[in-house]
């Protein structure tokens, strides 16, 4: 069973790995912050979307 929690966990794991690789390889902290922020925004959108589905 694939739930929103599984999807979010997979996204967080993948994005954090990519962002850590980015910071270790390029040492570009601003890109790391931007990518992390974008990832968290996308996760927040998914959570709110699911919450609205439950309300309707």
N, C-alpha and C positions, 0 to 999 in steps of 0.2 A: 504494500500500500504506500503510495507516494503522496505525502501530505505537504502542506505549505512549509512545515518545519523542516522536512527533508530537503526541499528545494532551496530554502534559505541557507541551511547548513552547507549544502554542496556549493552554493554561490560564494558564501563567506570563505570557505576553505580554498576554493579555486582562486578567488580574487586576492586573498591575503598572500597565498603562495606567489602569485604573479607580482604583487606589490613588493613583497620582500625581495624577490629576485631583482626587481627594478632598482630598489634602493641599494642592494649589495653590489650590483654590476655598474650602475651609472652614478650612484651617489647623488641623484637628483631628487632632493627632498621635496621640492615644490611639486614635481610630477607625482611623487608618492602620495602627497597630501591630496592633490586633485583626484587621483584615481581612487584613493580610499574614500574620499567624500562622495564621489560619483557612485561607487559601489554601495555605500550605506544609503544613499538617496534611493537607489533602485530597490533595495531591500525594503525600505520604508514604504515605497509605493506598493510593493507586493503585499505587505502586511495590511495596509489600509484598504486595498482592493478586496482582499479576502474578508476583512471585517465588514465592509459594505455588503458583500455578497451574503453574509450571515444575517445581516439586518433586514435585507429585502426578502 
